[in-house]
Amino acid sequence: MDPQTPHHKNDADEEDDNVKQLQQCSSIYLLLQDCLVNSNRNWKACQKEVQDLKACNERRQQLVERNKDGKN
């Protein structure tokens, strides 16, 4: 892998469907993957990215719930 290619590139290609399911949170997920690669899978070093992904997913879930409520 050349230095210009993000570390997560191969993982994202293999898990493309999983990343797509994250929708607007996918870029945060990929940042988390990069952090984990750069920190030798040290989750403690990547807590900012973990919390950002959690917050994004919670916002996404709230929108889904609001859309469900509005369609009933």
C-alpha positions as CSV (number, residue, x, y, z in Angstrom):
1,M,0.0,0.0,0.0
2,D,1.5,3.4,-1.0
3,P,1.8,6.1,1.7
4,Q,-0.9,8.2,0.0
5,T,-3.5,5.5,0.4
6,P,-5.6,5.6,3.6
7,H,-4.9,2.5,5.8
8,H,-8.6,1.6,5.8
9,K,-8.8,1.5,2.0
10,N,-8.6,-2.3,1.7
11,D,-10.9,-2.9,4.7
12,A,-13.4,-0.5,3.3
13,D,-13.3,-2.2,-0.1
14,E,-14.0,-5.5,1.5
15,E,-16.6,-4.2,3.9
16,D,-18.1,-1.7,1.5
17,D,-21.7,-2.8,2.2
18,N,-21.1,-2.3,6.0
19,V,-19.7,1.2,5.4
20,K,-22.6,2.2,3.1
21,Q,-25.1,1.1,5.8
22,L,-23.6,3.8,8.1
23,Q,-24.7,6.5,5.6
24,Q,-23.6,9.9,6.8
25,C,-21.5,8.3,9.6
26,S,-19.3,6.4,7.2
27,S,-16.6,9.1,7.1
28,I,-16.3,9.0,10.9
29,Y,-16.2,5.2,10.9
30,L,-13.3,5.4,8.4
31,L,-11.5,7.9,10.6
32,L,-11.9,5.5,13.5
33,Q,-10.4,2.7,11.4
34,D,-7.4,4.9,10.5
35,C,-6.9,5.8,14.2
36,L,-7.0,2.1,15.1
37,V,-4.4,1.2,12.5
38,N,-2.2,4.1,13.5
39,S,-2.4,3.3,17.2
40,N,-1.9,-0.5,16.8
41,R,-5.5,-1.2,17.6
42,N,-5.4,0.9,20.9
43,W,-9.0,1.8,21.5
44,K,-8.1,4.1,24.4
45,A,-6.1,6.3,21.9
46,C,-9.2,6.5,19.6
47,Q,-11.9,7.6,22.1
48,K,-12.6,10.8,20.3
49,E,-13.4,8.9,17.1
50,V,-15.4,6.3,19.1
51,Q,-17.5,9.1,20.7
52,D,-17.9,11.0,17.4
53,L,-19.2,7.8,15.8
54,K,-21.5,7.1,18.7
55,A,-22.9,10.6,18.5
56,C,-23.4,10.4,14.8
57,N,-25.2,7.1,15.0
58,E,-27.5,8.5,17.8
59,R,-28.4,11.5,15.6
60,R,-29.1,9.2,12.7
61,Q,-31.3,7.0,14.8
62,Q,-33.2,10.0,16.1
63,L,-33.9,11.1,12.5
64,V,-35.1,7.6,11.6
65,E,-37.5,7.6,14.6
66,R,-38.8,11.1,13.7
67,N,-39.4,9.9,10.1
68,K,-41.3,6.9,11.4
69,D,-43.4,9.0,13.8
70,G,-44.2,11.4,11.0
71,K,-45.4,8.7,8.6
72,N,-47.9,7.1,11.1
